[in-house]
């Protein structure tokens, strides 16, 4: 049996062939690909059948779970594997041809306690062009420091850059069921690491695709879910991460949590009226004064609406 399962939860056919072609191009083929079709259009299965030289297991679920619980679909997909290491890969992303070889090279000297590995990433557009080369991760880092840097916006992180032990997944109960799986991956990497460092594999990079068809880009259709998930994530940080993050003071953590929530409000704008009331309300994780919260949230919403109007006028 191979050490590695590459699990591709699939629904969108738009860039799926490109994702499989990047897997097919691996110089080290010691892996099994599991494509878990989340009730997708028939195109997903048809595309899989054209890759007959891959060791590929195609599993179709008639019930579309990702529409209501994306993390739930991730979990049931991983549960279909038997390999000791799992790479949960996107149906629209790409990997460098040497990624799997790099993973196997790392296993030779890996500390037995380490359960989470990752690659550095580039961001590509719909045409596959590199639009941003993200800053490299540290060679290894504590889970609390990873979360702290994520809160402060110092670090980009995507599900597809991580490989994790199946045993850590099982022990933790899988990915937490946050709405739209927003922040579920960050919480999972901390939990899966279980006090051991998260290790960055040197060399080849993963290419994460920014497009109009992925959830990260579909802000306005998932705003309420993302705000609710963000609140759950910050509760997790406060109760689970911070007690072990002793290199930072409680004030540092409070500032970081507020900064992260503020960034979410700006990113998800324009917000509907009900969400505006929620993010500026008295129980908001955003610790600016009520007046500052109100002014900034309304300003970002007005700006975002103006940009949307201009795009529609230009497009028309």
C-alpha positions in Angstrom: 0.0 0.0 0.0 1.2 3.5 -0.7 1.9 6.0 2.1 -0.1 8.7 0.5 -3.8 9.2 -0.6 -4.6 12.3 -2.7 -8.2 13.0 -1.9 -10.1 15.3 -4.4 -13.6 16.3 -3.2 -15.1 17.2 -6.5 -18.1 19.1 -7.6 -17.0 21.8 -10.1 -15.9 20.5 -13.5 -14.5 23.9 -14.6 -10.8 23.3 -13.8 -11.0 19.7 -12.7 -9.1 18.3 -15.7 -6.2 20.7 -15.0 -6.1 19.5 -11.4 -5.9 15.8 -12.4 -3.3 16.6 -15.1 -1.1 18.2 -12.4 -1.4 15.0 -10.3 -0.8 12.8 -13.4 2.4 14.8 -14.0 4.0 13.7 -10.7 7.5 12.3 -11.0 6.8 10.0 -8.1 3.5 8.0 -8.6 3.4 6.3 -5.2 -0.1 7.5 -4.3 -3.8 6.6 -4.9 -6.2 9.3 -6.0 -9.6 9.3 -4.5 -12.1 11.5 -6.3 -15.2 11.9 -4.2 -18.0 13.2 -6.4 -20.4 15.4 -4.3 -23.4 14.8 -6.5 -21.7 16.8 -9.2 -22.8 17.2 -12.8 -21.9 14.1 -14.9 -18.8 15.8 -16.3 -16.8 15.0 -13.2 -17.2 11.2 -13.7 -16.6 11.5 -17.4 -13.3 13.4 -16.8 -12.1 10.8 -14.4 -12.5 8.0 -17.0 -10.1 9.7 -19.3 -7.2 9.3 -16.7 -6.9 5.5 -17.0 -3.2 5.6 -16.3 -3.7 7.0 -12.8 -4.4 4.8 -9.8 -7.7 6.5 -9.3 -10.7 5.5 -7.2 -13.9 7.3 -8.2 -16.6 7.5 -5.5 -19.9 9.2 -6.2 -22.3 10.5 -3.5 -25.7 11.2 -4.8 -26.4 13.4 -1.8 -24.7 16.8 -2.2 -23.3 17.4 1.3 -20.9 20.2 0.4 -23.8 22.6 -0.2 -24.8 22.4 3.5 -21.6 21.1 5.2 -18.4 21.4 3.2 -16.3 20.1 6.1 -18.7 17.2 6.3 -17.9 16.2 2.7 -14.2 16.6 3.4 -14.6 14.2 6.4 -16.6 11.5 4.6 -14.1 11.7 1.7 -11.1 11.2 4.0 -12.9 8.3 5.7 -12.9 6.4 2.4 -9.1 6.1 2.4 -6.8 3.6 4.0 -3.4 5.2 3.5 -1.5 6.7 6.5 -1.0 10.2 5.0 -3.8 12.3 3.4 -3.5 15.2 0.9 -6.9 16.9 0.6 -6.6 18.6 -2.8 -8.8 21.0 -4.6 -10.8 20.2 -7.8 -9.5 23.5 -9.3 -5.9 23.7 -8.0 -2.6 22.4 -9.3 0.6 20.9 -7.8 4.2 21.1 -9.0 5.5 17.8 -10.6 7.9 17.2 -7.7 5.5 17.6 -4.8 4.9 13.9 -4.1 8.7 13.2 -4.5 9.4 15.9 -2.0 6.9 14.4 0.5 8.5 11.0 0.3 12.0 12.5 0.7 10.7 14.2 3.9 9.4 11.0 5.4 13.0 9.6 5.7 13.9 12.0 8.5 10.6 13.0 9.9 10.1 13.2 13.6 7.4 10.5 14.5 5.4 13.1 16.4 4.9 15.4 13.4 1.5 15.0 11.8 1.1 18.1 9.6 3.2 18.9 6.6 2.7 21.7 4.1 4.0 23.3 0.9 4.5 26.9 0.1 2.0 28.3 -2.5 1.4 30.4 -5.5 -1.9 31.9 -6.5 -3.0 31.4 -10.1 -5.9 32.9 -12.1 -8.5 31.2 -14.2 -6.0 30.9 -17.1 -3.4 29.2 -14.9 -1.1 32.3 -14.8 0.7 32.9 -11.5 -0.7 36.2 -10.0 0.9 36.1 -6.6 3.9 34.2 -5.1 3.0 33.9 -1.4 5.7 34.4 1.2 7.3 31.2 2.4 6.2 29.5 5.7 8.8 28.9 8.4 10.5 25.5 8.1 8.7 24.5 11.2 6.4 26.4 13.6 4.2 25.8 16.7 0.5 25.6 16.0 -0.2 28.6 18.3 2.3 30.8 16.4 0.7 29.7 13.1 -2.8 30.8 14.4 -1.4 34.1 15.8 0.2 35.0 12.4 -3.0 34.1 10.6 -5.0 36.4 12.9 -2.7 39.3 12.1 -2.9 38.7 8.4 0.8 37.8 8.1 0.2 34.4 6.5 -1.8 33.0 3.6 -2.9 29.4 4.0 -5.0 27.1 1.9 -6.4 23.6 2.4 -4.6 22.2 -0.6 -1.1 22.9 0.7 -1.4 20.5 3.6 -0.6 16.8 4.0 -1.6 15.2 7.4 -1.6 11.9 9.1 -4.8 9.9 9.0 -4.3 8.9 12.6 -4.3 12.6 13.7 -7.5 13.1 11.7 -9.1 10.1 13.3 -8.0 11.1 16.8 -9.4 14.7 16.4 -12.7 13.7 14.8 -11.8 15.3 11.5 -12.4 18.8 10.4 -14.8 20.9 12.6 -18.1 21.6 11.0 -17.9 25.3 10.6 -20.4 27.0 8.2 -19.0 27.0 4.6 -15.9 25.3 6.2 -14.7 28.8 6.8 -11.7 28.6 9.1 -12.3 24.9 9.6 -8.9 24.1 8.1 -6.9 26.5 10.3 -8.5 25.0 13.4 -7.9 21.5 12.1 -4.2 22.1 11.5 -3.7 23.3 15.0 -5.6 20.3 16.4 -4.0 17.7 14.1 -0.5 19.0 15.1 -1.3 18.2 18.7 1.5 20.3 20.1 4.1 19.2 17.6 5.5 21.6 14.9 3.9 22.1 11.5 6.6 21.3 9.0 7.1 23.1 5.7 8.4 21.0 2.8 11.2 22.8 0.9 11.2 23.3 -2.9 8.1 22.7 -5.0 5.0 24.8 -4.6 1.2 24.2 -4.8 -0.8 26.5 -7.1 -4.1 27.6 -5.5 -6.6 29.0 -8.0 -8.5 32.2 -7.4 -11.6 32.1 -9.5 -15.3 33.2 -9.5 -16.5 29.7 -8.9 -14.8 28.8 -5.5 -16.3 29.6 -2.1 -13.4 31.9 -1.2 -14.3 34.2 -4.1 -18.1 33.9 -3.6 -18.3 36.3 -0.7 -21.8 37.7 -1.1 -23.5 34.3 -1.3 -21.8 33.1 1.9 -21.5 36.2 4.1 -23.7 35.1 7.0 -22.1 31.7 7.1 -18.6 33.1 7.1 -19.4 35.6 9.9 -20.9 32.8 12.0 -17.9 30.6 11.3 -15.5 33.4 12.1 -17.1 33.8 15.5 -16.8 30.1 16.2 -13.2 30.1 15.1 -12.4 33.0 17.5 -14.1 31.2 20.3 -11.8 28.2 19.5 -8.8 30.4 19.5 -9.7 32.0 22.8 -10.5 28.7 24.6 -8.1 26.2 23.0 -5.2 28.0 21.3 -4.4 30.9 23.6 -3.9 28.9 26.8 -0.9 27.2 25.1 0.3 30.3 23.2 2.4 31.5 26.1 4.8 33.5 24.0 2.1 36.1 23.6 0.3 38.1 26.3 -3.5 38.0 26.7 -3.6 41.5 25.3 -1.6 40.4 22.2 -4.2 37.7 21.6 -7.2 40.0 22.1 -5.7 42.5 19.7 -5.0 39.8 17.1 -8.6 38.4 17.4 -10.1 41.9 16.9 -7.7 42.6 14.0 -8.8 39.4 12.3 -12.5 40.1 12.7 -12.1 43.6 11.4 -10.3 42.2 8.3 -13.2 39.8 7.8 -15.8 42.6 7.9 -13.8 44.6 5.3 -13.2 41.5 3.1 -16.9 40.4 3.2 -18.3 43.8 2.5 -20.8 44.9 1.3 -22.8 43.5 4.2 -26.6 43.5 4.4 -28.2 45.5 7.2 -28.7 42.5 9.6 -25.0 41.6 9.4 -24.0 45.2 9.8 -25.9 45.3 13.1 -24.3 42.0 14.1 -20.7 43.0 13.5 -21.0 46.4 15.2 -23.1 45.1 18.1 -22.0 45.0 21.8 -21.0 41.3 21.7 -18.8 41.8 18.6 -15.3 40.3 18.7 -14.2 43.6 17.1 -12.9 45.7 20.0 -12.8 49.1 18.5 -15.2 51.6 20.0 -18.8 51.3 18.9 -18.6 54.5 16.9 -15.5 53.4 15.1 -17.0 50.0 14.3 -20.1 51.7 12.9 -18.3 54.2 10.8 -15.9 51.7 9.3 -18.4 48.9 8.6 -20.8 51.3 6.8 -17.9 53.0 4.9 -16.6 49.6 3.6 -20.1 48.5 2.7 -20.7 51.8 0.7 -17.4 51.5 -1.1 -18.0 47.9 -2.0 -21.5 48.7 -3.3 -20.0 51.6 -5.4 -17.4 49.3 -6.9 -20.1 46.8 -7.8 -22.2 49.4 -9.5 -19.2 50.7 -11.5 -18.4 47.1 -12.6 -21.9 46.6 -13.7 -22.0 49.8 -15.6 -18.7 49.1 -17.3 -19.7 45.6 -18.1 -23.0 46.8 -19.6 
